[in-house]
Amino acid sequence: MSDQLYTPYGFRDILFDEAAALGWIQEKLRSVFARFGYRHVETPLVEYLDVFSAERGSVAPRDMYKFIDREGDLLVLRPDMTPALARMVSLYFREADLPIRVTSSGSTFRYNSRYSAKQRQLRQTGIELYGHASSFEDAEVLCAAVHSLKALNLSDHRITIGHARLVSDLMQALKVPADQQDEWSREIESKNVFSLEQKDMQCAFTEDQAKMLSLVTEAGDRSLLTEGYDLAKRLQAEELAKDFGWLLEVDYYLQAYQVQEDVLFDPGMKPELTYYTGVIFKGYVLGAAEPVLDGGRYDALLYQVGSSFDAVGFGFYEDRLLEAVKAQKIVTEQEAFTLVTGADPGQVIRTADCLREKGELVMAIPGLDQQQAEHYAATHQCARIVMTGQEGQVEA
């Protein structure tokens, strides 16, 4: 069989049941987003390469699908939703329009093999809030993420929250040499306590410095943030104290939203994409091998495309949500069809049209006997069968 009958590496077909489940997931998410005031927009699948330039901290150029059009312009298949939406918002909106709440769905395309099953097409649905940087906005977006996971009936879900600058500000506070900071950051993110304890002894840190280094390898609730803030103040690390202070403000609003039980603070988190400037977060659920969502605050990205807006948002990975829905055996709402069949094609058509006018979803197939109809109905999502005949019609 020709290789052309298969999908390219990293891409796959989506058949009936999965397509219906993905549609159900999208509908549930959009319903939650609408309740928070987010309106749907779309950006093109193809963008100029400059929208995702390395200076803007997006996906590395080697991981993009690039091509040249007839005019000689370098284009890409959209590798990241966030810069594309930032371009759109900076083009069509002004300061007087703030705050702007948008939701979007679509695919991104990346060569990067770090993603699950080496997928190169990532289906995403998410929200972006453009306004003026505030912990209130961060909390709203996080609350929408929590309610989205609940709307999908996913159990054992948790969103971990950090700050994009916290680890680098810690490096400055501890006076870690620049050429060693990447190594330290990796060990903090991976929570390699043994290695960090060795570094602590080698550097002869003070008690407060050692406590701070240990604290960023932990995850917890507000008490962890309070301890970090107090330690930063004692260390006279003002930027680090600001990071912890911001997360404390976010937690205050999350408590007002009554979703604090669904989140966990992880001061040692680091963003994968460098355009994040503030709060960052990832969502995890039972049954998905990788995070089902990620997001954060990315104010600097908007400035680079000529806008004075600040922004925070996130994207759900639909395929990972589908993985979790399957693993947790969640029943998704799917359309139920009526199968109409019989010996007379004309009567099948008339009966099918009559049912369609009443709002039913109908599959019309003349010539099936009872056994054939039952087999077809069982494999094609037909909740009932209508058999037509000269003496009238019989519903099975």
C-alpha contacts under 8 A as a table, 3 or more apart, distances in Angstrom:
res1	aa1	res2	aa2	distance
1	M	5	L	7.45
2	S	5	L	5.83
2	S	6	Y	7.97
3	D	6	Y	5.60
4	Q	7	T	7.24
7	T	11	F	5.97
7	T	12	R	5.88
7	T	13	D	7.31
8	P	11	F	5.68
8	P	12	R	7.71
9	Y	120	R	7.95
10	G	117	A	7.76
10	G	118	K	5.82
10	G	119	Q	4.40
10	G	120	R	4.69
10	G	121	Q	6.87
11	F	119	Q	6.28
11	F	120	R	6.14
11	F	121	Q	6.02
14	I	18	E	6.04
14	I	19	A	5.69
15	L	18	E	5.72
15	L	19	A	5.69
16	F	19	A	5.18
16	F	20	A	6.06
17	D	20	A	5.13
17	D	21	A	6.14
18	E	21	A	4.97
18	E	22	L	6.05
18	E	322	L	7.85
19	A	22	L	5.10
19	A	23	G	6.14
20	A	23	G	5.01
20	A	24	W	6.21
20	A	334	Q	6.29
21	A	24	W	4.96
21	A	25	I	6.21
21	A	322	L	7.16
21	A	332	T	6.11
21	A	333	E	7.68
21	A	334	Q	7.44
22	L	25	I	4.99
22	L	26	Q	6.20
22	L	318	E	6.95
22	L	319	D	7.86
22	L	322	L	6.67
23	G	26	Q	5.14
23	G	27	E	6.13
24	W	27	E	5.12
24	W	28	K	6.20
24	W	332	T	6.54
24	W	333	E	6.55
24	W	334	Q	7.58
25	I	28	K	5.25
25	I	29	L	6.23
25	I	152	L	6.96
25	I	318	E	7.51
25	I	321	L	7.83
25	I	322	L	7.75
26	Q	29	L	5.18
26	Q	30	R	6.06
26	Q	125	T	7.18
26	Q	318	E	7.94
27	E	30	R	5.24
27	E	31	S	6.10
28	K	31	S	5.18
28	K	32	V	6.54
28	K	148	S	7.36
28	K	151	A	6.35
28	K	152	L	6.68
29	L	32	V	5.28
29	L	33	F	6.25
29	L	125	T	7.78
29	L	148	S	5.61
29	L	151	A	7.44
29	L	152	L	7.92
30	R	33	F	4.93
30	R	34	A	5.99
30	R	103	T	7.76
31	S	34	A	5.21
31	S	35	R	6.46
32	V	35	R	5.18
32	V	36	F	6.73
32	V	144	A	6.97
32	V	147	H	6.91
32	V	148	S	5.99
32	V	151	A	7.53
33	F	36	F	5.24
33	F	37	G	6.56
33	F	38	Y	5.39
33	F	39	R	7.86
33	F	103	T	7.18
33	F	127	I	7.35
33	F	144	A	6.74
33	F	148	S	7.92
34	A	37	G	4.96
34	A	38	Y	5.03
34	A	39	R	6.55
35	R	38	Y	7.47
36	F	144	A	7.13
37	G	101	R	6.66
38	Y	101	R	4.72
38	Y	102	V	4.88
38	Y	103	T	5.71
38	Y	127	I	7.18
39	R	101	R	6.42
39	R	102	V	4.88
39	R	103	T	5.59
40	H	102	V	5.76
40	H	103	T	4.73
40	H	104	S	5.55
41	V	102	V	6.45
41	V	103	T	6.20
41	V	104	S	5.40
42	E	104	S	5.87
42	E	105	S	7.21
42	E	106	G	7.94
43	T	84	A	6.66
43	T	85	L	6.80
43	T	88	M	7.35
44	P	47	E	6.60
44	P	78	R	7.78
45	L	77	L	5.90
45	L	78	R	5.43
45	L	107	S	7.70
45	L	108	T	7.97
46	V	75	L	6.66
46	V	76	V	5.68
46	V	77	L	4.77
46	V	78	R	5.60
47	E	51	V	7.00
47	E	75	L	5.69
47	E	76	V	5.58
47	E	77	L	6.58
47	E	78	R	6.15
47	E	84	A	7.57
48	Y	51	V	5.78
48	Y	52	F	7.86
48	Y	73	D	7.53
48	Y	74	L	6.23
48	Y	75	L	4.51
48	Y	76	V	6.17
49	L	52	F	5.66
49	L	53	S	6.55
49	L	66	K	7.69
49	L	74	L	5.91
49	L	75	L	5.09
49	L	76	V	5.58
50	D	53	S	4.88
51	V	83	P	6.45
51	V	84	A	6.77
51	V	87	R	7.21
52	F	56	R	6.51
52	F	57	G	7.74
52	F	58	S	5.72
52	F	59	V	7.03
52	F	80	D	7.93
52	F	83	P	6.48
53	S	56	R	5.58
53	S	57	G	7.28
53	S	58	S	6.95
53	S	61	P	7.67
54	A	57	G	5.39
54	A	58	S	6.30
54	A	59	V	7.51
54	A	60	A	6.56
54	A	61	P	7.25
55	E	58	S	7.99
56	R	274	T	7.77
56	R	275	Y	6.16
56	R	301	L	6.11
56	R	304	Q	7.09
57	G	273	L	5.91
57	G	274	T	4.60
57	G	275	Y	4.68
58	S	80	D	7.20
58	S	83	P	7.45
58	S	273	L	5.84
58	S	274	T	6.88
58	S	275	Y	6.72
59	V	63	D	6.69
59	V	64	M	7.37
59	V	79	P	6.79
59	V	80	D	7.01
59	V	273	L	7.14
60	A	63	D	5.53
60	A	64	M	7.12
61	P	64	M	5.35
62	R	111	Y	7.70
63	D	110	R	5.28
63	D	111	Y	4.58
63	D	112	N	5.40
64	M	76	V	6.67
64	M	77	L	7.16
64	M	79	P	6.14
64	M	109	F	6.94
64	M	110	R	5.33
64	M	111	Y	6.22
65	Y	76	V	5.48
65	Y	77	L	5.53
65	Y	79	P	7.77
65	Y	109	F	6.93
65	Y	110	R	6.80
65	Y	111	Y	7.38
66	K	74	L	7.00
66	K	75	L	5.72
66	K	76	V	4.40
66	K	77	L	6.70
67	F	74	L	5.94
67	F	75	L	5.40
67	F	76	V	6.20
68	I	71	E	7.86
68	I	72	G	5.64
68	I	73	D	5.50
68	I	74	L	4.66
68	I	75	L	5.84
69	D	72	G	5.37
69	D	73	D	5.64
69	D	74	L	6.81
69	D	75	L	7.12
70	R	73	D	7.50
76	V	79	P	7.56
77	L	108	T	7.30
77	L	109	F	6.20
78	R	81	M	7.01
78	R	84	A	7.66
78	R	107	S	7.66
78	R	108	T	5.30
78	R	109	F	6.09
79	P	108	T	4.67
79	P	109	F	4.74
79	P	110	R	5.63
80	D	83	P	6.52
80	D	84	A	7.08
80	D	108	T	5.74
80	D	109	F	7.71
81	M	84	A	5.39
81	M	85	L	6.22
81	M	108	T	6.90
82	T	85	L	5.23
82	T	86	A	6.15
83	P	86	A	4.89
83	P	87	R	6.15
83	P	301	L	7.33
84	A	87	R	5.16
84	A	88	M	6.36
85	L	88	M	4.98
85	L	89	V	6.11
86	A	89	V	5.24
86	A	90	S	6.09
86	A	301	L	7.41
86	A	302	L	5.98
86	A	305	V	7.39
87	R	90	S	5.34
87	R	91	L	6.24
87	R	302	L	7.87
87	R	305	V	6.38
88	M	91	L	5.19
88	M	92	Y	6.37
89	V	92	Y	5.44
89	V	93	F	5.59
90	S	93	F	5.87
90	S	94	R	7.39
90	S	302	L	7.30
90	S	305	V	6.78
90	S	306	G	6.74
90	S	307	S	5.40
93	F	97	D	6.23
94	R	97	D	5.53
94	R	98	L	7.37
95	E	98	L	5.68
95	E	308	S	7.66
95	E	309	F	7.34
97	D	100	I	6.55
98	L	130	Y	6.73
98	L	131	G	5.32
99	P	129	L	6.96
99	P	130	Y	5.52
99	P	131	G	4.46
99	P	132	H	7.66
100	I	129	L	5.87
100	I	130	Y	5.02
100	I	131	G	6.54
101	R	127	I	7.30
101	R	128	E	5.98
101	R	129	L	4.75
101	R	130	Y	6.44
102	V	127	I	5.68
102	V	128	E	5.44
102	V	129	L	6.66
103	T	125	T	7.40
103	T	126	G	5.63
103	T	127	I	4.27
103	T	128	E	6.38
104	S	125	T	5.79
104	S	126	G	5.83
104	S	127	I	6.53
105	S	123	R	7.56
105	S	124	Q	5.58
105	S	125	T	4.27
105	S	126	G	6.66
106	G	123	R	5.76
106	G	124	Q	5.54
106	G	125	T	6.68
107	S	121	Q	6.21
107	S	122	L	5.38
107	S	123	R	4.37
107	S	124	Q	5.98
108	T	120	R	7.95
108	T	121	Q	5.74
108	T	122	L	5.21
108	T	123	R	6.51
108	T	124	Q	7.49
109	F	120	R	5.39
109	F	121	Q	4.73
109	F	122	L	6.36
110	R	120	R	4.95
110	R	121	Q	6.69
110	R	122	L	7.97
111	Y	120	R	5.59
112	N	115	Y	6.70
112	N	118	K	7.36
112	N	120	R	7.09
113	S	116	S	7.73
113	S	117	A	7.90
113	S	118	K	4.60
113	S	119	Q	7.10
113	S	120	R	7.67
114	R	118	K	6.48
115	Y	118	K	5.26
115	Y	119	Q	6.02
115	Y	120	R	7.85
116	S	119	Q	5.95
116	S	289	A	7.84
116	S	290	E	7.10
119	Q	122	L	6.80
122	L	317	Y	6.77
122	L	318	E	7.74
122	L	319	D	7.39
123	R	317	Y	5.91
123	R	318	E	5.46
123	R	319	D	6.58
124	Q	315	G	5.94
124	Q	316	F	5.37
124	Q	317	Y	4.84
124	Q	318	E	5.58
125	T	315	G	5.45
125	T	316	F	5.20
125	T	317	Y	6.91
125	T	318	E	6.99
126	G	313	G	7.33
126	G	314	F	5.47
126	G	315	G	4.03
126	G	316	F	5.73
127	I	141	V	7.77
127	I	313	G	5.42
127	I	314	F	5.79
127	I	315	G	6.68
128	E	141	V	7.98
128	E	311	A	6.88
128	E	312	V	5.79
128	E	313	G	4.11
128	E	314	F	6.67
129	L	137	E	7.33
129	L	141	V	7.49
129	L	311	A	5.58
129	L	312	V	5.40
129	L	313	G	5.99
130	Y	309	F	6.16
130	Y	310	D	5.67
130	Y	311	A	4.42
130	Y	312	V	6.72
131	G	309	F	5.67
131	G	310	D	5.27
131	G	311	A	6.15
132	H	309	F	6.39
132	H	310	D	5.14
132	H	311	A	7.44
133	A	137	E	7.26
133	A	299	D	7.55
133	A	310	D	5.38
133	A	311	A	6.93
134	S	137	E	5.48
134	S	138	D	6.65
135	S	138	D	4.93
135	S	139	A	6.14
135	S	246	W	6.63
135	S	247	L	7.77
135	S	249	E	5.98
135	S	250	V	5.06
135	S	253	Y	7.82
136	F	139	A	5.20
136	F	140	E	6.32
136	F	249	E	7.88
136	F	250	V	6.64
136	F	253	Y	6.42
137	E	140	E	5.08
137	E	141	V	6.39
137	E	312	V	7.43
138	D	141	V	5.39
138	D	142	L	6.28
138	D	250	V	6.66
138	D	279	V	7.24
138	D	296	G	7.86
138	D	297	R	7.45
138	D	312	V	6.46
139	A	142	L	5.01
139	A	143	C	5.96
139	A	250	V	5.48
139	A	251	D	7.58
139	A	253	Y	5.92
139	A	254	L	5.76
140	E	143	C	5.06
140	E	144	A	6.23
140	E	254	L	8.00
141	V	144	A	5.12
141	V	145	A	6.37
141	V	312	V	7.38
141	V	313	G	6.40
141	V	314	F	7.77
142	L	145	A	5.03
142	L	146	V	6.36
142	L	254	L	7.97
143	C	146	V	5.09
143	C	147	H	6.24
143	C	254	L	6.95
143	C	257	Y	6.95
143	C	259	V	6.75
144	A	147	H	5.17
144	A	148	S	6.07
145	A	148	S	5.06
145	A	149	L	6.48
146	V	149	L	5.35
146	V	150	K	6.41
146	V	159	I	7.54
146	V	259	V	7.22
146	V	262	D	6.89
147	H	150	K	4.98
147	H	151	A	6.05
148	S	151	A	5.03
148	S	152	L	6.54
149	L	152	L	5.31
149	L	153	N	6.72
149	L	154	L	5.94
149	L	157	H	7.22
150	K	153	N	5.06
150	K	154	L	6.03
150	K	155	S	7.80
151	A	154	L	7.72
152	L	325	V	7.99
153	N	330	I	7.27
154	L	157	H	6.64
154	L	285	V	7.00
154	L	286	L	7.78
154	L	324	A	7.61
154	L	325	V	7.06
154	L	328	Q	7.39
154	L	330	I	7.81
155	S	285	V	7.00
155	S	286	L	6.82
155	S	328	Q	7.90
156	D	285	V	5.71
156	D	286	L	5.60
157	H	262	D	7.13
157	H	283	G	7.29
157	H	284	Y	5.59
157	H	285	V	4.22
157	H	286	L	6.57
158	R	262	D	5.29
158	R	263	V	5.56
158	R	264	L	7.09
158	R	283	G	5.86
158	R	284	Y	5.39
158	R	285	V	6.52
159	I	262	D	6.42
159	I	263	V	4.69
159	I	264	L	6.17
159	I	281	F	6.64
159	I	282	K	5.58
159	I	283	G	4.28
159	I	284	Y	6.22
160	T	263	V	5.70
160	T	264	L	4.68
160	T	265	F	5.51
160	T	266	D	6.20
160	T	281	F	5.44
160	T	282	K	5.46
160	T	283	G	6.43
161	I	263	V	7.13
161	I	264	L	6.11
161	I	265	F	4.68
161	I	266	D	5.65
161	I	267	P	7.61
161	I	269	M	7.63
161	I	279	V	7.00
161	I	280	I	5.80
161	I	281	F	4.35
161	I	282	K	6.83
162	G	166	L	7.82
162	G	247	L	7.60
162	G	265	F	5.96
162	G	266	D	5.13
162	G	267	P	5.01
162	G	268	G	6.91
162	G	269	M	5.37
162	G	270	K	7.59
162	G	279	V	5.78
162	G	280	I	5.20
162	G	281	F	6.07
163	H	166	L	5.36
163	H	243	D	6.62
163	H	247	L	7.52
163	H	267	P	6.63
163	H	269	M	6.93
163	H	270	K	7.46
163	H	277	T	7.82
163	H	278	G	5.28
163	H	279	V	4.35
163	H	280	I	5.39
164	A	167	V	7.41
164	A	269	M	7.35
164	A	270	K	5.84
164	A	271	P	5.96
164	A	276	Y	6.10
164	A	277	T	5.52
164	A	278	G	5.10
164	A	279	V	6.07
164	A	280	I	6.02
165	R	168	S	5.46
165	R	169	D	5.97
165	R	243	D	7.26
165	R	277	T	6.56
165	R	278	G	6.57
166	L	169	D	5.11
166	L	170	L	6.09
166	L	240	L	6.14
166	L	243	D	5.90
166	L	244	F	7.86
166	L	267	P	6.81
166	L	268	G	7.47
167	V	170	L	4.92
167	V	171	M	6.31
167	V	185	S	6.66
167	V	267	P	7.51
167	V	268	G	6.22
167	V	269	M	7.67
167	V	270	K	7.26
168	S	171	M	5.00
168	S	172	Q	6.51
168	S	181	Q	7.87
168	S	185	S	7.74
169	D	172	Q	5.11
169	D	173	A	6.25
169	D	239	E	6.34
169	D	240	L	5.46
170	L	173	A	4.94
170	L	174	L	6.13
170	L	240	L	6.30
171	M	174	L	5.23
171	M	175	K	5.94
171	M	176	V	5.29
171	M	181	Q	6.60
172	Q	175	K	4.89
172	Q	176	V	6.40
173	A	176	V	7.95
173	A	235	L	7.61
173	A	237	A	5.69
173	A	240	L	7.59
174	L	209	Q	7.00
176	V	180	Q	6.68
176	V	181	Q	6.25
177	P	180	Q	5.47
177	P	181	Q	6.43
178	A	181	Q	5.34
179	D	182	D	7.23
180	Q	183	E	5.51
180	Q	184	W	6.36
181	Q	184	W	5.04
181	Q	185	S	5.96
182	D	185	S	5.06
182	D	186	R	6.22
183	E	186	R	5.24
183	E	187	E	6.37
184	W	187	E	5.21
184	W	188	I	6.16
184	W	196	L	7.79
185	S	188	I	5.07
185	S	189	E	6.09
186	R	189	E	5.15
186	R	190	S	6.07
187	E	190	S	5.09
187	E	191	K	5.82
187	E	192	N	5.08
187	E	193	V	7.81
187	E	195	S	7.35
187	E	196	L	7.12
188	I	191	K	4.88
188	I	192	N	6.29
188	I	193	V	7.78
188	I	196	L	7.59
188	I	216	V	6.91
188	I	217	T	5.81
188	I	268	G	5.83
189	E	192	N	7.85
189	E	217	T	7.18
189	E	268	G	5.20
189	E	269	M	5.70
189	E	270	K	6.67
191	K	217	T	4.96
191	K	218	E	7.65
191	K	268	G	7.89
192	N	195	S	5.69
192	N	196	L	6.39
192	N	217	T	7.77
193	V	196	L	5.11
193	V	197	E	6.05
193	V	214	S	7.44
193	V	217	T	7.11
194	F	197	E	5.20
194	F	198	Q	6.49
195	S	198	Q	5.16
195	S	199	K	6.41
196	L	199	K	4.93
196	L	200	D	6.10
196	L	213	L	7.64
196	L	214	S	7.96
197	E	200	D	4.89
197	E	201	M	6.39
198	Q	201	M	5.22
198	Q	202	Q	6.22
199	K	202	Q	4.99
199	K	203	C	6.06
200	D	203	C	5.32
200	D	204	A	6.00
200	D	205	F	5.78
200	D	210	A	6.38
201	M	204	A	5.04
201	M	205	F	6.96
205	F	208	D	7.89
205	F	209	Q	5.59
205	F	210	A	5.78
206	T	209	Q	5.15
206	T	210	A	6.13
207	E	210	A	5.17
207	E	211	K	6.16
208	D	211	K	5.01
208	D	212	M	6.17
208	D	231	L	6.41
208	D	234	R	7.69
208	D	235	L	7.13
209	Q	212	M	5.14
209	Q	213	L	6.26
209	Q	235	L	7.38
210	A	213	L	5.14
210	A	214	S	6.20
211	K	214	S	5.10
211	K	215	L	5.99
211	K	231	L	7.92
212	M	215	L	4.95
212	M	216	V	6.48
212	M	228	G	6.69
212	M	231	L	6.60
212	M	232	A	7.77
213	L	216	V	5.71
213	L	217	T	7.22
214	S	217	T	5.60
214	S	218	E	7.21
215	L	218	E	5.42
215	L	224	L	7.57
215	L	228	G	7.07
215	L	267	P	7.88
216	V	219	A	7.68
216	V	266	D	7.20
216	V	267	P	5.07
216	V	268	G	4.86
217	T	266	D	7.74
217	T	267	P	7.34
217	T	268	G	5.81
218	E	266	D	6.50
218	E	267	P	7.39
218	E	268	G	7.54
219	A	224	L	7.43
219	A	264	L	6.51
219	A	265	F	5.44
219	A	266	D	4.48
219	A	267	P	7.02
220	G	223	S	7.41
220	G	224	L	5.80
220	G	264	L	5.47
220	G	265	F	5.30
220	G	266	D	6.79
221	D	224	L	5.76
221	D	225	L	7.15
221	D	264	L	5.90
221	D	265	F	5.93
222	R	225	L	5.13
222	R	226	T	6.24
222	R	248	L	6.83
222	R	251	D	6.90
222	R	265	F	7.71
223	S	226	T	5.04
223	S	227	E	6.21
224	L	227	E	5.24
224	L	228	G	6.22
224	L	265	F	7.86
225	L	228	G	5.00
225	L	229	Y	6.07
225	L	244	F	5.86
225	L	245	G	7.81
225	L	247	L	7.18
225	L	248	L	6.37
225	L	265	F	7.78
226	T	229	Y	5.10
226	T	230	D	6.20
226	T	244	F	7.55
226	T	248	L	7.34
227	E	230	D	5.19
227	E	231	L	6.12
228	G	231	L	5.13
228	G	232	A	6.07
228	G	241	A	7.58
228	G	244	F	6.43
229	Y	232	A	5.14
229	Y	233	K	6.26
229	Y	240	L	7.70
229	Y	241	A	5.09
229	Y	242	K	7.92
229	Y	244	F	5.26
229	Y	245	G	6.40
230	D	233	K	5.14
230	D	234	R	6.32
230	D	241	A	7.69
231	L	234	R	5.10
231	L	235	L	6.14
232	A	235	L	5.00
232	A	236	Q	6.06
232	A	237	A	5.13
232	A	238	E	6.88
232	A	240	L	5.96
232	A	241	A	5.02
233	K	236	Q	4.89
233	K	237	A	6.08
233	K	238	E	6.67
233	K	241	A	6.07
234	R	237	A	7.70
237	A	240	L	5.39
237	A	241	A	6.18
238	E	241	A	4.96
238	E	242	K	6.20
239	E	242	K	5.01
239	E	243	D	6.42
240	L	243	D	5.13
240	L	244	F	6.50
241	A	244	F	5.22
241	A	245	G	5.92
242	K	245	G	4.83
242	K	246	W	6.03
243	D	246	W	5.25
243	D	247	L	6.50
244	F	247	L	5.18
244	F	248	L	6.22
245	G	248	L	5.00
245	G	249	E	6.37
246	W	249	E	5.13
246	W	250	V	6.36
247	L	250	V	4.96
247	L	251	D	6.16
247	L	279	V	7.37
248	L	251	D	5.03
248	L	252	Y	6.28
249	E	252	Y	5.03
249	E	253	Y	6.63
250	V	253	Y	5.38
250	V	254	L	6.21
251	D	254	L	4.89
251	D	255	Q	6.13
251	D	260	Q	7.13
252	Y	255	Q	5.28
252	Y	256	A	6.52
253	Y	256	A	4.86
253	Y	257	Y	6.28
254	L	257	Y	4.91
254	L	258	Q	6.08
254	L	259	V	5.69
254	L	260	Q	5.50
255	Q	258	Q	4.67
255	Q	259	V	6.14
255	Q	260	Q	5.29
256	A	259	V	7.94
257	Y	260	Q	7.79
258	Q	261	E	7.68
259	V	262	D	5.51
259	V	263	V	7.20
260	Q	263	V	5.53
260	Q	264	L	7.98
261	E	264	L	7.90
266	D	269	M	5.83
269	M	280	I	7.85
270	K	280	I	7.96
271	P	274	T	6.56
271	P	276	Y	6.76
271	P	280	I	6.83
273	L	276	Y	6.54
274	T	277	T	7.90
275	Y	298	Y	5.65
275	Y	299	D	7.97
275	Y	300	A	6.66
275	Y	301	L	5.97
276	Y	279	V	7.87
276	Y	280	I	7.29
276	Y	296	G	6.35
276	Y	297	R	5.56
276	Y	298	Y	4.31
276	Y	299	D	7.38
276	Y	300	A	7.72
277	T	296	G	7.98
277	T	297	R	5.78
277	T	298	Y	5.14
277	T	299	D	6.35
277	T	300	A	6.91
278	G	296	G	6.79
278	G	297	R	5.02
278	G	298	Y	6.85
279	V	296	G	5.26
279	V	297	R	5.49
280	I	294	D	7.67
280	I	295	G	5.80
280	I	296	G	3.97
280	I	297	R	6.48
281	F	294	D	5.67
281	F	295	G	5.55
281	F	296	G	5.95
282	K	291	P	6.17
282	K	292	V	7.50
282	K	293	L	5.53
282	K	294	D	4.30
282	K	295	G	6.62
283	G	291	P	5.39
283	G	292	V	5.53
283	G	293	L	4.96
283	G	294	D	6.33
284	Y	288	A	7.35
284	Y	290	E	7.20
284	Y	291	P	4.91
284	Y	292	V	5.80
284	Y	293	L	7.44
285	V	288	A	6.00
285	V	291	P	7.53
285	V	292	V	7.16
285	V	324	A	6.85
286	L	324	A	6.39
286	L	327	A	7.85
286	L	328	Q	7.50
287	G	323	E	6.55
287	G	324	A	4.35
287	G	325	V	7.58
287	G	326	K	7.87
287	G	327	A	5.07
287	G	328	Q	6.54
288	A	291	P	7.10
288	A	292	V	7.11
288	A	320	R	5.83
288	A	321	L	7.06
288	A	323	E	5.74
288	A	324	A	4.86
288	A	327	A	7.83
289	A	320	R	7.80
290	E	320	R	7.20
291	P	294	D	7.08
291	P	320	R	7.62
292	V	316	F	5.72
292	V	317	Y	5.29
292	V	318	E	7.53
292	V	320	R	5.48
292	V	321	L	5.93
293	L	314	F	6.83
293	L	315	G	5.50
293	L	316	F	4.25
293	L	317	Y	5.81
294	D	314	F	5.55
294	D	315	G	5.88
294	D	316	F	6.92
295	G	312	V	7.57
295	G	313	G	5.60
295	G	314	F	3.84
295	G	315	G	6.31
296	G	312	V	5.48
296	G	313	G	5.66
296	G	314	F	6.33
297	R	310	D	7.98
297	R	311	A	5.79
297	R	312	V	4.07
297	R	313	G	6.61
298	Y	301	L	5.81
298	Y	302	L	7.52
298	Y	310	D	7.13
298	Y	311	A	5.65
298	Y	312	V	6.02
299	D	302	L	5.76
299	D	303	Y	6.91
299	D	309	F	7.07
299	D	310	D	4.43
299	D	311	A	5.28
299	D	312	V	7.55
300	A	303	Y	5.11
300	A	304	Q	6.41
300	A	310	D	7.61
301	L	304	Q	5.24
301	L	305	V	6.82
302	L	305	V	5.37
302	L	306	G	6.65
302	L	307	S	5.30
302	L	308	S	6.67
302	L	309	F	6.08
302	L	310	D	6.66
302	L	311	A	7.45
303	Y	306	G	5.24
303	Y	307	S	4.94
303	Y	308	S	5.59
303	Y	309	F	7.11
304	Q	307	S	7.23
316	F	321	L	7.68
317	Y	320	R	5.51
317	Y	321	L	6.39
318	E	321	L	4.98
318	E	322	L	6.11
319	D	322	L	4.95
319	D	323	E	6.22
320	R	323	E	4.89
320	R	324	A	6.35
321	L	324	A	5.10
321	L	325	V	6.11
322	L	325	V	4.98
322	L	326	K	6.17
323	E	326	K	5.31
323	E	327	A	6.18
324	A	327	A	4.97
324	A	328	Q	6.03
325	V	328	Q	5.32
325	V	329	K	6.03
325	V	330	I	5.36
326	K	329	K	4.97
326	K	330	I	6.46
327	A	330	I	7.93
335	E	381	Q	7.61
336	A	361	L	7.07
336	A	381	Q	5.91
336	A	382	C	5.64
336	A	383	A	5.49
337	F	360	E	7.31
337	F	361	L	4.93
337	F	362	V	5.46
337	F	363	M	6.75
337	F	381	Q	6.18
337	F	382	C	4.32
337	F	383	A	5.76
337	F	384	R	7.19
338	T	360	E	7.17
338	T	361	L	6.07
338	T	362	V	4.76
338	T	363	M	6.13
338	T	382	C	5.28
338	T	383	A	6.04
338	T	384	R	5.14
338	T	385	I	5.79
338	T	386	V	7.20
339	L	362	V	5.92
339	L	363	M	4.91
339	L	364	A	6.03
339	L	365	I	7.41
339	L	373	A	7.65
339	L	377	A	6.73
339	L	382	C	6.06
339	L	384	R	6.34
339	L	385	I	4.71
339	L	386	V	6.05
340	V	348	V	6.25
340	V	351	T	7.39
340	V	352	A	6.29
340	V	362	V	7.01
340	V	363	M	6.20
340	V	364	A	4.86
340	V	365	I	6.28
340	V	366	P	7.52
340	V	385	I	5.97
340	V	386	V	4.72
340	V	387	M	6.01
340	V	388	T	7.33
341	T	348	V	5.77
341	T	364	A	6.08
341	T	365	I	5.10
341	T	366	P	4.61
341	T	367	G	6.34
341	T	368	L	6.02
341	T	373	A	7.50
341	T	385	I	7.76
341	T	386	V	6.42
341	T	387	M	5.17
341	T	388	T	6.14
342	G	345	P	6.99
342	G	347	Q	7.71
342	G	348	V	6.19
342	G	365	I	7.75
342	G	366	P	5.11
342	G	367	G	5.30
342	G	368	L	6.22
342	G	369	D	7.38
342	G	387	M	5.37
342	G	388	T	4.71
342	G	389	G	5.97
343	A	366	P	6.01
343	A	367	G	4.87
343	A	368	L	7.43
343	A	388	T	7.34
343	A	389	G	6.62
344	D	347	Q	5.40
344	D	348	V	6.32
344	D	366	P	6.79
344	D	367	G	7.50
344	D	388	T	7.65
344	D	389	G	7.02
345	P	348	V	4.94
345	P	349	I	6.21
345	P	366	P	5.31
345	P	367	G	7.64
346	G	349	I	5.17
346	G	350	R	6.31
347	Q	350	R	5.05
347	Q	351	T	6.03
347	Q	388	T	6.81
347	Q	389	G	7.70
348	V	351	T	5.27
348	V	352	A	6.00
348	V	364	A	6.58
348	V	365	I	7.48
348	V	366	P	6.29
348	V	388	T	6.42
349	I	352	A	5.10
349	I	353	D	6.07
349	I	364	A	6.93
350	R	353	D	5.22
350	R	354	C	6.18
351	T	354	C	5.12
351	T	355	L	6.32
351	T	388	T	7.76
352	A	355	L	5.21
352	A	356	R	6.15
352	A	362	V	6.28
352	A	363	M	7.63
352	A	364	A	6.28
353	D	356	R	4.98
353	D	357	E	6.19
354	C	357	E	5.28
354	C	358	K	6.66
355	L	358	K	5.11
355	L	359	G	6.64
355	L	360	E	5.55
355	L	361	L	7.81
355	L	362	V	7.24
356	R	359	G	5.01
356	R	360	E	4.89
356	R	361	L	6.25
356	R	362	V	6.49
357	E	360	E	7.31
365	I	368	L	7.09
368	L	371	Q	7.89
368	L	372	Q	5.59
368	L	373	A	5.66
369	D	372	Q	5.33
369	D	373	A	6.03
370	Q	373	A	5.12
370	Q	374	E	6.16
370	Q	387	M	7.94
371	Q	374	E	5.22
371	Q	375	H	6.30
372	Q	375	H	5.19
372	Q	376	Y	6.18
373	A	376	Y	5.14
373	A	377	A	6.00
373	A	385	I	7.21
374	E	377	A	5.11
374	E	378	A	6.14
374	E	385	I	7.57
375	H	378	A	5.23
375	H	379	T	6.52
376	Y	379	T	5.34
376	Y	380	H	5.99
376	Y	382	C	7.97
377	A	380	H	5.24
377	A	381	Q	6.09
377	A	382	C	4.57
377	A	383	A	7.06
377	A	384	R	7.37
377	A	385	I	7.30
378	A	381	Q	6.27
378	A	382	C	6.56
379	T	382	C	7.82
382	C	385	I	7.29
384	R	395	E	7.42
384	R	396	A	6.33
385	I	395	E	5.74
385	I	396	A	4.99
386	V	393	Q	6.80
386	V	394	V	5.76
386	V	395	E	4.29
386	V	396	A	6.00
387	M	393	Q	5.44
387	M	394	V	4.95
387	M	395	E	5.95
387	M	396	A	7.19
388	T	392	G	6.07
388	T	393	Q	3.99
388	T	394	V	6.16
389	G	392	G	5.22
389	G	393	Q	5.49
389	G	394	V	7.89
390	Q	393	Q	7.81
